[in-house]
Amino acid sequence: MEAPPCQVFSPAHTHTGQNDEANVAALFSCGKLLNRRRARISTGEQTFGLLFDRNEEYFNALVGQYTELGYSFRWDILRFGDYGIASTRRRLIWIASCPGEPLPLFPAPTHSNMDSRLPAPVTLQSVLDTIPRGSDRHDRLHNVSYMESAAKNSSRFPRRPYSADCQVGTITTAGSEWVHPSGRRDFTPRELACIQGFPRQFKFEGGMTQIRRQIGNAFPPTVVEILYRHLKDCILREDRVVTSQPRIEPETIMIDDSDDEMPLRRRGSVYHRDQSIRRPSRNIWTSTDLPREIEMVDLTNDVEDRPPFSRESSRTLSVESLPSLMELDIRDYERSMEI
């Protein structure tokens, strides 16, 4: 998982910061890590601001690091509220597969208001209910009394109370634009962490400022688990180690290139040659032995005939489907940084 710092590419980034160059350099380290580890499947996370026009060269260079090594690349903006957290946070996620490895799709949403087969989205109230009363006496991240005292000295409060049967906006390193549903205080760091998908008992290290940064910068653990389990299942199914799909009885396909006839006897749903007659074994295949259908890229047309690359309309790239990105040489950027 690559997750370079996102501040420089964020939609909220309006002026040059002191760490901008270091953050950009971190983005260009993905290729080095990939070249060293040669992972079958790689994934990454960034702010969706990386797709903005002003960041086009950075996004192209990111993709180029993968396609230069022969990886196929898929990306999309996922809404984390559809994957079990109480926030409407959106992030750019990508999945890349090495040469010869099928490129997995993104995991299907786990929560929805539109699909009756799925649980309803997680609400703010359901998250707050996981923090029992009295825990503020034992958890330094959930000091309600302190938050209420601070609110009395703030012009932001009191605020109009609201129903907690909703999802809140993106949690940042500064906290949230939303306040506690009571309208009397801000969220505690523990509440923010739980909204962000951390387990209630998760232990953070450092001071309060560092902890708030860890919470705001985090790739929500709930979503990470869903993504990683999905990719793990994809690899195991490809290796035919395990499968989460319902068992389907294989359809027997028999290929017999012999000139003589050998009696067939049925055993279960598969036909076998009569072993009482000693003859060389013939080619017997089942549907589970046949190559499975995988996503393919049409390479029959000339490059010149293909429509121009668009970050908005394209979501999947391979080495052959976008040769221009292979020509992006990030070493030019590295040399410019050394001057």
N, C-alpha and C positions, 0 to 999 in steps of 0.2 A: 504494500500500500504506500503510494507516494502522496504526501499532502504538504507541499511547500507552503510557506507563509502566504497568506492571501491579501494582506493589507494593500499592497501596491496595485492590485487588480480589482479591488472592491469598488462597487458603485459609489460608496461613500468616500472614496479616496479623491480629494479635490485639490490637494497641494502636496508638493514633494516632501517626503519624510526622510529622516536620517538613516533608516534601514532599507530604503527602497532598493539600492543596488544589491545588497546582500540577499534580499528576498527574491529579486529577479535571478540572481546567480543560483539560488536554491532550486528554482524551476528548471534550470539547465543541468542540474545534477541527476535528473531522472534517467537520462540515457547512460550515464556512467554506472549507476547502480544496476540498471538492467543488463548492461554489457557484462558486468562482473558476475551477476547471479544467474542470468539466463533463465528466468522463471518461465514456466509454461503459461501461467496466467498472471497478469499484473493489473492492478487497479489503482486509481487515484481519485483525489477529491480536491476541488478548488471552488472559489467563488464563481458564480455564473457571470460575473463581470469580466472574466477572461474572454468571453465571447463578444464583448463590445467591440465596436470598430476601432477604438483607440488602442485596443490590445491585440489587434489582429496578428501582428508579427510575432507576438509572444505565443499565441495559441498555435499558429502554424509551426513555429519552432518546436513547441511541445510535441505535436503530432510527428514532426520530422524525426525526433529522437527515436521514436518507436518504429516508424516505417523504414528508417535507415538500417535498422537491425532486422528487418523482415517481419516485424510484428503487424498484425491487423489491429485496427483501433476502432472502438465504438464509444460514443459519448451521448449523454443526454442530461437534462436538468431534472432531477428528482425532487418531488415534494415530500419532505420527510413526515409531514402529517399523515401521509398515506401508509406509513411504515411504523406506526405505533408510538409516536411521541406527540405531545400536546402543543406543538409549535408548527407554524406554517413555513418554517425554514425551507429554503430551496438552495440546492447546491449542484454544481457541475460535477458529474461523476463519469469516469471513463473506465473501460475494460479493454485490455489488450491481450492478444494470444500470439504465441510464438509460431513460427512457420510449421505447418502441418497440424496445428491444434485448432479445432473448431472454435469459433468466437462465440462465447456465451451471450445470451440475451440478458437483459436486466431482470432482477427478480420481480415477480408480480406484486402489486400492492397487497398488504395484509389487512388493511382497514378501508372501509368505504361507506359513504352514505347512499351510493347509487347501486351497489351490488348487495342484495339481501343475503347472499351466501357468506359475506364477510362481516366481521364485527364492525360496529360503528367506530369512527375515529375517536382516539383517546382525547378526553376533554381536560381542561385545567382542573375542574373539580375532582375528577378521578385521580389526578396526580396529587393534589393537596390532601386527599383522603388517605394517602399512603404514609403521610407524616403524622404520627399519633400526637395527641395533645400531651403536653408535659415533656416532649422531647427537647424543648428549648433549654431545659435545665441540664441536659447531658450532651448537647451537640453545640459546639461553638459556632457552627455555620448556620444555626437556626435560633438566633437571639432575637426573638420577637419584640421583647421590651426595648431593646436598643433601637430597633427599626422604628418603633412607634415614637420614641423620644426624638430621634433624628427628624421624623416627619413633622413634628410640632415646630421645628425651626426652619422648615422649608416652605417656600411659596407654592410648591406643587400640591400641597395638601391643605385642607381635605379635598378629596375628589368624589365625584358621584359614584356610588357603588354600582356594580354591574353583575350580571349572571355569570357564574363560572362555568356554565355548560357550553364552553367555546374553546377554541384554540388561540393562543397568543402569538404575537409576531416573533421575529427572529431574536434569539438571545445573543447579545454581543458581549464584548469584554467590559463594557460599561453597564451591563445589566440588561434591562428591557424598558422600552417605552411604555409598556403596560405596567400597571401597579397591582397590588393585591386587590382582589374583588371587593374587599371591605371599603376601599377608597381611602383608608387611613394611613397606609404605609407602603413602602416598596417591598418587593419580594426579598426574602432572606437568601443568602447564597445557597443554602440547602434546597430551597424551593426552586431556584433557578437551575440547579444541577439536576433535580428530578424532572423538571420540564424538559431539559436537554437530553433526558434519557439515561442518566446515571442511576445506578442502584442507590437506594436511600442510605445504605451503610457505607458507601464508597468513601475512602479516606484520601483526602488531598494533602499535598505537601506544600509548605511555604506560607507566606503571610496572606492576608485577605486580598491584597491587590493581585498577587500572583495567582491565587485560587480563582478569582473572578476571570482572569485572563485564560486560565486553563478551561474553565467552563464555557466561556464565550467562543474560544477557538476550537473547541472539540468537534470532532466528527461524532455525532451522537452514538453512543455504544449500542443502543437498541438497533439502529439502522445498520451499523457495522456488522453486528452478529447476523442479521438477516442476509446481508450481501455475501458475507464469507461462507455461511452455510450453503447458500445457493451455489456459489462458485465451487465449493468442495463437492457438492452433489454432482455438478456438471462434470468435474474431473473423474470422479469415481464411476459415473455412468459410462463415460468415454472409455475408461479402463476396464469396464465390466466387472468391477469389484462389488459394488452394491448398486441398487437402483431404488429410487423412491416411487417409481411408476408402478401401477397395478400390473400384476403378472398376466401376460397374454400367452395363451397356449401357442407354441410355434407351429406355423404351417409347414408341413413337410414338403420339400421339393427334392425329387429324386432325379439324378442324372446317371444314366447307365449307358456306357459306351461299349458294352460287351456285345459280342455277336451271339453268345449262347444265352439261354434263358435260365434264370435262377428263381426258385419259388420265393414268394413274399409272404411273410407272416407278420401280423399286426401285434404290437406290444404297446398297450396304452393308445396314444394318439399318433405313434410313429411306427412306420413300417420298417422291418428289418429283413435282411436276407436270411434265408434258412441256413443256420450255422451247421446243420448236419451235413451239408454239402460243402466240402473243403474247396473253396475257390478264393482267388484273390479278392480283397475288399474293393468295392466300387465307390465312386464319388457320391456321397449322400450329404446333402446340405439342408439345413433348416433356416427358416427366415431370420432367426437370431444370429446366424452366421454370416448373413449377407451384409454388405456395407449399408449403414444407416444413412438416411437422408440428412444432409447438413447444409448449412447456408453456403451458397456459392456466389462468387463474384463473376459477372459476365465480362470476360476479357476478349471477346471476339471482335469487338469494334475497335477501330483505331482511336488512339488518344485524342486526335484532333476532332473526332466526331462527338466526343462526350461533352455534356454541358459543363460550363465553368464551375469550379469548386465554390460552394457556398456553405458557410458555417451553419446557416439557418436551415437549409434544405438537406444537407448531408448529415448523416449520423453514423455511418460506417465507412471505414477506409481500409484499403489493403495496399500493399506495396505497389501492385500493378495498377490499381484503380486511381492512384494519384502520384504519378512519378515525380511531379514537380516538388513534392515535399521531401522526396529522397535527396534532392539536391541542396536542401537547406543545410548549410554547414555551420554548426554552432561554434566551431573553432574560431571562426571570424569574430564572433561576439567575444569569446574568451580572450583573443589577442587584443581586441579593442579595450578590454578591461585592464589589461596589463600595461597599456601605454600610460 
